[in-house]
Amino acid sequence: MFYWTKDKSNLDKLQKRYCRLMKNAYNLAIKNKEKSDLLHEEASKLLIEIKKLQHQS
Protein backbone atom coordinates (compact mmCIF):
# COMPACT_ATOMS: atom_id res chain seq x y z
CA MET A 1 0.00 0.00 0.00
CA PHE A 2 2.72 2.51 0.93
CA TYR A 3 5.36 1.87 -1.71
CA TRP A 4 7.04 5.26 -1.43
CA THR A 5 8.35 4.36 2.02
CA LYS A 6 9.95 1.16 0.79
CA ASP A 7 13.65 1.04 1.64
CA LYS A 8 15.92 1.20 -1.35
CA SER A 9 18.66 -1.33 -1.76
CA ASN A 10 22.29 -0.31 -1.71
CA LEU A 11 22.47 -0.98 -5.45
CA ASP A 12 19.59 1.40 -6.16
CA LYS A 13 21.19 4.12 -4.06
CA LEU A 14 24.51 3.74 -5.87
CA GLN A 15 22.84 3.82 -9.28
CA LYS A 16 20.95 6.99 -8.42
CA ARG A 17 24.12 8.63 -7.08
CA TYR A 18 26.02 7.58 -10.24
CA CYS A 19 23.38 9.15 -12.48
CA ARG A 20 23.43 12.36 -10.45
CA LEU A 21 27.24 12.58 -10.61
CA MET A 22 27.34 11.99 -14.36
CA LYS A 23 24.66 14.61 -14.96
CA ASN A 24 26.52 17.14 -12.82
CA ALA A 25 29.82 16.33 -14.53
CA TYR A 26 28.23 16.87 -17.94
CA ASN A 27 26.68 20.19 -16.95
CA LEU A 28 29.86 21.39 -15.27
CA ALA A 29 32.11 20.48 -18.22
CA ILE A 30 31.17 23.68 -20.03
CA LYS A 31 32.29 25.93 -17.18
CA ASN A 32 35.01 24.03 -15.33
CA LYS A 33 36.73 21.05 -16.95
CA GLU A 34 38.83 20.15 -13.89
CA LYS A 35 35.86 19.84 -11.53
CA SER A 36 33.99 17.92 -14.19
CA ASP A 37 36.87 15.45 -14.46
CA LEU A 38 36.89 14.95 -10.69
CA LEU A 39 33.16 14.20 -10.67
CA HIS A 40 33.63 11.83 -13.59
CA GLU A 41 36.39 9.98 -11.71
CA GLU A 42 34.17 9.58 -8.67
CA ALA A 43 31.34 8.35 -10.87
CA SER A 44 33.58 5.78 -12.53
CA LYS A 45 34.57 4.43 -9.10
CA LEU A 46 30.89 4.11 -8.25
CA LEU A 47 30.29 2.28 -11.51
CA ILE A 48 32.90 -0.30 -10.52
CA GLU A 49 31.13 -0.81 -7.18
CA ILE A 50 27.78 -1.14 -8.96
CA LYS A 51 29.15 -3.81 -11.29
CA LYS A 52 30.59 -5.74 -8.34
CA LEU A 53 27.23 -5.70 -6.57
CA GLN A 54 25.42 -6.81 -9.73
CA HIS A 55 27.75 -9.77 -10.17
CA GLN A 56 27.30 -10.83 -6.55
CA SER A 57 23.53 -11.05 -6.81
Residue pairs with C-beta under 8 A, 6 or more apart in sequence:
8 16
10 53
11 50
11 53
11 54
11 57
14 46
14 49
14 50
14 53
15 50
17 46
18 43
18 46
18 47
18 50
21 39
21 40
21 42
21 43
21 46
22 39
22 40
22 43
24 39
25 36
25 37
25 39
25 40
25 43
26 36
28 35
28 36
28 39
29 36
